[in-house]
Amino acid sequence: MILDYEPGDKVTNPNNKDWGIGQVQSIINDKVTVNFENAGKKVIIAKNVELKRIK
């Protein structure tokens, strides 16, 4: 699996737009930890949710 983001990148979760913009904290295997402005820290399994990087 190739991810389109790395730690420090800003991302959104299209399935939960109300979470706001998040910053990728870490990527370990397929688990991505993201700190979202409206939802706090979330651990997301990359194969289940496709995060969108903000360019």
N, CA, C and O atoms as a CHARMM CRD file, in Angstrom:
* protein
*
  220
    1    1 MET  N      0.83800  -1.17700   0.00000 PROA 1      0.00000
    2    1 MET  CA     0.00000   0.00000   0.00000 PROA 1      0.00000
    3    1 MET  C      0.88500   1.24400   0.00000 PROA 1      0.00000
    4    1 MET  O      1.79300   1.37700   0.82000 PROA 1      0.00000
    5    2 ILE  N      0.60700   2.14200  -0.92600 PROA 2      0.00000
    6    2 ILE  CA     1.36000   3.39100  -1.00900 PROA 2      0.00000
    7    2 ILE  C      0.44800   4.51600  -0.54100 PROA 2      0.00000
    8    2 ILE  O     -0.62900   4.72700  -1.09800 PROA 2      0.00000
    9    3 LEU  N      0.88600   5.23200   0.48100 PROA 3      0.00000
   10    3 LEU  CA     0.08800   6.32900   1.00800 PROA 3      0.00000
   11    3 LEU  C      0.55700   7.63900   0.40000 PROA 3      0.00000
   12    3 LEU  O      1.74000   7.82100   0.11500 PROA 3      0.00000
   13    4 ASP  N     -0.38900   8.54600   0.20500 PROA 4      0.00000
   14    4 ASP  CA    -0.10600   9.82200  -0.45200 PROA 4      0.00000
   15    4 ASP  C      0.20200  10.92600   0.56500 PROA 4      0.00000
   16    4 ASP  O      0.07500  12.11000   0.25100 PROA 4      0.00000
   17    5 TYR  N      0.60200  10.54900   1.76700 PROA 5      0.00000
   18    5 TYR  CA     0.89600  11.53500   2.79900 PROA 5      0.00000
   19    5 TYR  C      1.94600  10.97400   3.74600 PROA 5      0.00000
   20    5 TYR  O      2.23700   9.77800   3.74000 PROA 5      0.00000
   21    6 GLU  N      2.50400  11.85800   4.55500 PROA 6      0.00000
   22    6 GLU  CA     3.53300  11.47100   5.51800 PROA 6      0.00000
   23    6 GLU  C      3.35500  12.34600   6.75000 PROA 6      0.00000
   24    6 GLU  O      2.60500  13.32100   6.70100 PROA 6      0.00000
   25    7 PRO  N      4.03100  12.02400   7.86300 PROA 7      0.00000
   26    7 PRO  CA     3.88100  12.83400   9.07700 PROA 7      0.00000
   27    7 PRO  C      4.12800  14.32000   8.80600 PROA 7      0.00000
   28    7 PRO  O      5.08200  14.70700   8.13200 PROA 7      0.00000
   29    8 GLY  N      3.22800  15.13000   9.35900 PROA 8      0.00000
   30    8 GLY  CA     3.30300  16.57600   9.17300 PROA 8      0.00000
   31    8 GLY  C      2.33600  17.09300   8.12400 PROA 8      0.00000
   32    8 GLY  O      2.00000  18.27800   8.12300 PROA 8      0.00000
   33    9 ASP  N      1.87900  16.21300   7.22200 PROA 9      0.00000
   34    9 ASP  CA     0.94600  16.63500   6.17500 PROA 9      0.00000
   35    9 ASP  C     -0.43200  16.92400   6.76500 PROA 9      0.00000
   36    9 ASP  O     -0.83100  16.33000   7.76700 PROA 9      0.00000
   37   10 LYS  N     -1.14200  17.83600   6.13200 PROA 10     0.00000
   38   10 LYS  CA    -2.52100  18.15600   6.49500 PROA 10     0.00000
   39   10 LYS  C     -3.44100  17.29000   5.64400 PROA 10     0.00000
   40   10 LYS  O     -3.23000  17.13800   4.44100 PROA 10     0.00000
   41   11 VAL  N     -4.47300  16.71800   6.28700 PROA 11     0.00000
   42   11 VAL  CA    -5.39800  15.82400   5.60000 PROA 11     0.00000
   43   11 VAL  C     -6.83400  16.08500   6.06400 PROA 11     0.00000
   44   11 VAL  O     -7.06400  16.72800   7.08900 PROA 11     0.00000
   45   12 THR  N     -7.78200  15.57600   5.29400 PROA 12     0.00000
   46   12 THR  CA    -9.17900  15.54300   5.71600 PROA 12     0.00000
   47   12 THR  C     -9.68500  14.11600   5.56700 PROA 12     0.00000
   48   12 THR  O     -9.13700  13.32400   4.80100 PROA 12     0.00000
   49   13 ASN  N    -10.72400  13.80600   6.30300 PROA 13     0.00000
   50   13 ASN  CA   -11.37500  12.51000   6.18600 PROA 13     0.00000
   51   13 ASN  C    -12.70000  12.74600   5.46700 PROA 13     0.00000
   52   13 ASN  O    -13.63000  13.28700   6.06700 PROA 13     0.00000
   53   14 PRO  N    -12.81000  12.35300   4.19500 PROA 14     0.00000
   54   14 PRO  CA   -14.03800  12.60800   3.43200 PROA 14     0.00000
   55   14 PRO  C    -15.28800  11.99800   4.06400 PROA 14     0.00000
   56   14 PRO  O    -16.39700  12.48000   3.83200 PROA 14     0.00000
   57   15 ASN  N    -15.11600  10.94700   4.85800 PROA 15     0.00000
   58   15 ASN  CA   -16.26600  10.30400   5.50400 PROA 15     0.00000
   59   15 ASN  C    -16.73800  11.07400   6.73800 PROA 15     0.00000
   60   15 ASN  O    -17.86700  10.88400   7.19100 PROA 15     0.00000
   61   16 ASN  N    -15.88700  11.93700   7.28000 PROA 16     0.00000
   62   16 ASN  CA   -16.21200  12.71400   8.48300 PROA 16     0.00000
   63   16 ASN  C    -15.70600  14.13900   8.31400 PROA 16     0.00000
   64   16 ASN  O    -14.77300  14.55700   9.00100 PROA 16     0.00000
   65   17 LYS  N    -16.31600  14.88300   7.40200 PROA 17     0.00000
   66   17 LYS  CA   -15.86400  16.24300   7.09800 PROA 17     0.00000
   67   17 LYS  C    -15.93700  17.16300   8.31600 PROA 17     0.00000
   68   17 LYS  O    -15.17700  18.12600   8.41500 PROA 17     0.00000
   69   18 ASP  N    -16.85500  16.86700   9.24400 PROA 18     0.00000
   70   18 ASP  CA   -16.99900  17.70800  10.43800 PROA 18     0.00000
   71   18 ASP  C    -15.80100  17.59800  11.38400 PROA 18     0.00000
   72   18 ASP  O    -15.68000  18.39700  12.31300 PROA 18     0.00000
   73   19 TRP  N    -14.91800  16.62700  11.16500 PROA 19     0.00000
   74   19 TRP  CA   -13.70000  16.53200  11.98100 PROA 19     0.00000
   75   19 TRP  C    -12.75100  17.67400  11.67900 PROA 19     0.00000
   76   19 TRP  O    -11.89000  18.00100  12.49500 PROA 19     0.00000
   77   20 GLY  N    -12.89900  18.28400  10.51400 PROA 20     0.00000
   78   20 GLY  CA   -12.04000  19.39400  10.12300 PROA 20     0.00000
   79   20 GLY  C    -10.71800  18.90600   9.54900 PROA 20     0.00000
   80   20 GLY  O    -10.58500  17.75900   9.12300 PROA 20     0.00000
   81   21 ILE  N     -9.76000  19.79800   9.55100 PROA 21     0.00000
   82   21 ILE  CA    -8.43300  19.49500   9.01600 PROA 21     0.00000
   83   21 ILE  C     -7.61600  18.79300  10.09900 PROA 21     0.00000
   84   21 ILE  O     -7.64500  19.17700  11.26800 PROA 21     0.00000
   85   22 GLY  N     -6.89200  17.76600   9.68700 PROA 22     0.00000
   86   22 GLY  CA    -6.04600  17.03200  10.61000 PROA 22     0.00000
   87   22 GLY  C     -4.60000  17.05600  10.16000 PROA 22     0.00000
   88   22 GLY  O     -4.29600  17.26700   8.98600 PROA 22     0.00000
   89   23 GLN  N     -3.71000  16.83600  11.12300 PROA 23     0.00000
   90   23 GLN  CA    -2.28300  16.73700  10.80300 PROA 23     0.00000
   91   23 GLN  C     -1.83000  15.32300  11.12800 PROA 23     0.00000
   92   23 GLN  O     -2.04400  14.82400  12.23300 PROA 23     0.00000
   93   24 VAL  N     -1.19600  14.68000  10.13900 PROA 24     0.00000
   94   24 VAL  CA    -0.69200  13.31800  10.33100 PROA 24     0.00000
   95   24 VAL  C      0.42700  13.35100  11.37100 PROA 24     0.00000
   96   24 VAL  O      1.39500  14.09900  11.22800 PROA 24     0.00000
   97   25 GLN  N      0.28800  12.53500  12.41800 PROA 25     0.00000
   98   25 GLN  CA     1.27700  12.46200  13.47800 PROA 25     0.00000
   99   25 GLN  C      2.27000  11.32000  13.23800 PROA 25     0.00000
  100   25 GLN  O      3.48000  11.49000  13.38800 PROA 25     0.00000
  101   26 SER  N      1.73300  10.15500  12.86300 PROA 26     0.00000
  102   26 SER  CA     2.60600   9.00500  12.62400 PROA 26     0.00000
  103   26 SER  C      1.90400   8.01500  11.70600 PROA 26     0.00000
  104   26 SER  O      0.67900   8.00100  11.58700 PROA 26     0.00000
  105   27 ILE  N      2.72400   7.18500  11.06000 PROA 27     0.00000
  106   27 ILE  CA     2.22000   6.10000  10.22200 PROA 27     0.00000
  107   27 ILE  C      3.00200   4.85000  10.61300 PROA 27     0.00000
  108   27 ILE  O      4.21900   4.79000  10.43900 PROA 27     0.00000
  109   28 ILE  N      2.29600   3.85700  11.14000 PROA 28     0.00000
  110   28 ILE  CA     2.91700   2.59800  11.52700 PROA 28     0.00000
  111   28 ILE  C      2.11300   1.48500  10.85800 PROA 28     0.00000
  112   28 ILE  O      0.94600   1.25600  11.17700 PROA 28     0.00000
  113   29 ASN  N      2.77000   0.80300   9.92500 PROA 29     0.00000
  114   29 ASN  CA     2.10700  -0.21200   9.09200 PROA 29     0.00000
  115   29 ASN  C      0.93100   0.44500   8.38100 PROA 29     0.00000
  116   29 ASN  O      1.13800   1.37000   7.59600 PROA 29     0.00000
  117   30 ASP  N     -0.30200  -0.00800   8.63300 PROA 30     0.00000
  118   30 ASP  CA    -1.45600   0.60500   7.96100 PROA 30     0.00000
  119   30 ASP  C     -2.25400   1.50200   8.90600 PROA 30     0.00000
  120   30 ASP  O     -3.37000   1.91000   8.58300 PROA 30     0.00000
  121   31 LYS  N     -1.68100   1.81000  10.08000 PROA 31     0.00000
  122   31 LYS  CA    -2.36500   2.67200  11.05400 PROA 31     0.00000
  123   31 LYS  C     -1.79200   4.07800  10.99700 PROA 31     0.00000
  124   31 LYS  O     -0.59500   4.29200  11.18800 PROA 31     0.00000
  125   32 VAL  N     -2.67800   5.03200  10.72700 PROA 32     0.00000
  126   32 VAL  CA    -2.28500   6.43100  10.60400 PROA 32     0.00000
  127   32 VAL  C     -2.89200   7.19000  11.77800 PROA 32     0.00000
  128   32 VAL  O     -4.10900   7.17700  11.96300 PROA 32     0.00000
  129   33 THR  N     -2.05700   7.84800  12.56900 PROA 33     0.00000
  130   33 THR  CA    -2.54500   8.67100  13.67300 PROA 33     0.00000
  131   33 THR  C     -2.62100  10.11100  13.19000 PROA 33     0.00000
  132   33 THR  O     -1.64100  10.68300  12.71300 PROA 33     0.00000
  133   34 VAL  N     -3.82900  10.68500  13.33000 PROA 34     0.00000
  134   34 VAL  CA    -4.07700  12.04500  12.84500 PROA 34     0.00000
  135   34 VAL  C     -4.70100  12.84900  13.98000 PROA 34     0.00000
  136   34 VAL  O     -5.59700  12.36400  14.67000 PROA 34     0.00000
  137   35 ASN  N     -4.22800  14.07500  14.17100 PROA 35     0.00000
  138   35 ASN  CA    -4.80300  14.97700  15.15400 PROA 35     0.00000
  139   35 ASN  C     -5.71300  15.95200  14.40800 PROA 35     0.00000
  140   35 ASN  O     -5.23200  16.85200  13.71900 PROA 35     0.00000
  141   36 PHE  N     -7.04100  15.77000  14.54800 PROA 36     0.00000
  142   36 PHE  CA    -8.01800  16.60800  13.85800 PROA 36     0.00000
  143   36 PHE  C     -8.40900  17.79100  14.72800 PROA 36     0.00000
  144   36 PHE  O     -8.48800  17.67100  15.95000 PROA 36     0.00000
  145   37 GLU  N     -8.65700  18.94900  14.08700 PROA 37     0.00000
  146   37 GLU  CA    -8.96800  20.16900  14.81800 PROA 37     0.00000
  147   37 GLU  C    -10.27900  20.07300  15.59500 PROA 37     0.00000
  148   37 GLU  O    -10.38900  20.67500  16.66300 PROA 37     0.00000
  149   38 ASN  N    -11.27200  19.34100  15.10200 PROA 38     0.00000
  150   38 ASN  CA   -12.57100  19.26500  15.77700 PROA 38     0.00000
  151   38 ASN  C    -12.85100  17.92500  16.45000 PROA 38     0.00000
  152   38 ASN  O    -13.85300  17.78500  17.15100 PROA 38     0.00000
  153   39 ALA  N    -11.97600  16.94000  16.24600 PROA 39     0.00000
  154   39 ALA  CA   -12.25100  15.59700  16.77300 PROA 39     0.00000
  155   39 ALA  C    -11.10600  15.03700  17.60500 PROA 39     0.00000
  156   39 ALA  O    -11.22700  13.94700  18.16500 PROA 39     0.00000
  157   40 GLY  N     -9.99600  15.76600  17.69300 PROA 40     0.00000
  158   40 GLY  CA    -8.86300  15.27100  18.46300 PROA 40     0.00000
  159   40 GLY  C     -8.09600  14.19500  17.72200 PROA 40     0.00000
  160   40 GLY  O     -8.15900  14.09600  16.49600 PROA 40     0.00000
  161   41 LYS  N     -7.37100  13.39100  18.48100 PROA 41     0.00000
  162   41 LYS  CA    -6.49600  12.38200  17.89600 PROA 41     0.00000
  163   41 LYS  C     -7.28400  11.13400  17.53100 PROA 41     0.00000
  164   41 LYS  O     -8.03700  10.59600  18.34300 PROA 41     0.00000
  165   42 LYS  N     -7.09900  10.68500  16.29800 PROA 42     0.00000
  166   42 LYS  CA    -7.76100   9.47800  15.79300 PROA 42     0.00000
  167   42 LYS  C     -6.73400   8.56400  15.16200 PROA 42     0.00000
  168   42 LYS  O     -5.81500   9.02300  14.48400 PROA 42     0.00000
  169   43 VAL  N     -6.89000   7.26700  15.38400 PROA 43     0.00000
  170   43 VAL  CA    -6.06300   6.26800  14.70300 PROA 43     0.00000
  171   43 VAL  C     -6.92700   5.66700  13.60700 PROA 43     0.00000
  172   43 VAL  O     -7.99000   5.10400  13.87000 PROA 43     0.00000
  173   44 ILE  N     -6.45600   5.79400  12.38800 PROA 44     0.00000
  174   44 ILE  CA    -7.22800   5.38500  11.21800 PROA 44     0.00000
  175   44 ILE  C     -6.49300   4.26400  10.50500 PROA 44     0.00000
  176   44 ILE  O     -5.28100   4.33000  10.29800 PROA 44     0.00000
  177   45 ILE  N     -7.23600   3.24100  10.13300 PROA 45     0.00000
  178   45 ILE  CA    -6.65800   2.14400   9.35700 PROA 45     0.00000
  179   45 ILE  C     -6.75200   2.53900   7.88700 PROA 45     0.00000
  180   45 ILE  O     -7.84500   2.68200   7.33900 PROA 45     0.00000
  181   46 ALA  N     -5.59500   2.71400   7.26000 PROA 46     0.00000
  182   46 ALA  CA    -5.51300   3.29200   5.91800 PROA 46     0.00000
  183   46 ALA  C     -6.26900   2.48500   4.87500 PROA 46     0.00000
  184   46 ALA  O     -6.77600   3.06200   3.91300 PROA 46     0.00000
  185   47 LYS  N     -6.36300   1.17000   5.03400 PROA 47     0.00000
  186   47 LYS  CA    -7.06900   0.37600   4.02200 PROA 47     0.00000
  187   47 LYS  C     -8.58800   0.54100   4.13300 PROA 47     0.00000
  188   47 LYS  O     -9.31200   0.18900   3.20300 PROA 47     0.00000
  189   48 ASN  N     -9.07700   1.07200   5.25600 PROA 48     0.00000
  190   48 ASN  CA   -10.52000   1.26300   5.44000 PROA 48     0.00000
  191   48 ASN  C    -10.98800   2.67600   5.11900 PROA 48     0.00000
  192   48 ASN  O    -12.13700   2.87700   4.72600 PROA 48     0.00000
  193   49 VAL  N    -10.10100   3.65700   5.28600 PROA 49     0.00000
  194   49 VAL  CA   -10.45900   5.06300   5.07400 PROA 49     0.00000
  195   49 VAL  C     -9.39000   5.71100   4.21000 PROA 49     0.00000
  196   49 VAL  O     -8.19800   5.61300   4.50100 PROA 49     0.00000
  197   50 GLU  N     -9.82500   6.37200   3.14600 PROA 50     0.00000
  198   50 GLU  CA    -8.87400   7.05700   2.27700 PROA 50     0.00000
  199   50 GLU  C     -8.82900   8.53500   2.65500 PROA 50     0.00000
  200   50 GLU  O     -9.70700   9.31100   2.27700 PROA 50     0.00000
  201   51 LEU  N     -7.79900   8.91400   3.40200 PROA 51     0.00000
  202   51 LEU  CA    -7.63000  10.31000   3.76900 PROA 51     0.00000
  203   51 LEU  C     -7.21000  11.11000   2.53900 PROA 51     0.00000
  204   51 LEU  O     -6.51000  10.60000   1.66400 PROA 51     0.00000
  205   52 LYS  N     -7.63700  12.34500   2.48400 PROA 52     0.00000
  206   52 LYS  CA    -7.27400  13.22500   1.36300 PROA 52     0.00000
  207   52 LYS  C     -6.26000  14.25300   1.85300 PROA 52     0.00000
  208   52 LYS  O     -6.51800  14.98900   2.80600 PROA 52     0.00000
  209   53 ARG  N     -5.10700  14.29400   1.19300 PROA 53     0.00000
  210   53 ARG  CA    -4.06900  15.26000   1.56100 PROA 53     0.00000
  211   53 ARG  C     -4.45100  16.62800   1.02900 PROA 53     0.00000
  212   53 ARG  O     -4.92800  16.75500  -0.09800 PROA 53     0.00000
  213   54 ILE  N     -4.23800  17.64900   1.84500 PROA 54     0.00000
  214   54 ILE  CA    -4.46000  19.03000   1.43200 PROA 54     0.00000
  215   54 ILE  C     -3.14200  19.55900   0.89600 PROA 54     0.00000
  216   54 ILE  O     -2.14000  19.59600   1.61000 PROA 54     0.00000
  217   55 LYS  N     -3.14800  19.96100  -0.34000 PROA 55     0.00000
  218   55 LYS  CA    -1.89100  20.37100  -0.99800 PROA 55     0.00000
  219   55 LYS  C     -1.63200  21.83800  -0.83100 PROA 55     0.00000
  220   55 LYS  O     -0.62400  22.34700  -1.32000 PROA 55     0.00000
